[in-house]
Amino acid sequence: FLKERAKKKVLVVSCDVYRPAAIEQLRVLAAQVDVGFVSAAAGARPVDIARAALEQARREVADVLIVDTAGRLAIDAAMMDEIKALHAALKPVETLFVVDAMTGQDAATTAKAFAEALPLTGVILTKTDGDARGGAALSVRYVTGRPIKFLGAGEKTDALEPF
């Protein structure tokens, strides 16, 4: 979306050091959509990966750096501390909460915890092409007080649409 429609120079980085395939998965996706990918040093901490990526984005005069973080439950205090540290280190313009529409009311509970921990600027609601009836969207919007900025209605990158 940002590259094609908004004509932005985009870099992406994965700070998910917990799921073995996450970094490679993002590398492949970045190549498919022809955006820059920031490699991370093996064994690096997520906050160090993010800082290095921000420096690279500045050197390359990128318009946007998308930082993919590990999925986490709000009840995991260590992971929530990590996301707060990432936010403090990067000072992002946008902080988007990505949630699966299929999780139903659990989405609202998780969204509320994230909204209390971080200054969210919006929500990306995925899997809206499934059986969900919109309850998650309304609930997440209500508990966060933030707009739903994108809807994902499929598995391909072109299935992400502004809302």
Buried (B, 14 or more C-beta within 10 A) or exposed (E): BBBEEEEEBBBBBBBBBEEEEBBEBBBEBBEEBEBBBBEBEEEBBBBBBBBBBBEBBEEEEBEBBBBBBBEBEBEEEEBBEBBEBBBEBBEBEEBBBBBBBBBBEBBBBBBBBBBEBBEBBBBBBBBBBEEBEEEBBEBBBEBBEBEBBBBBBEEEBEBBEEB
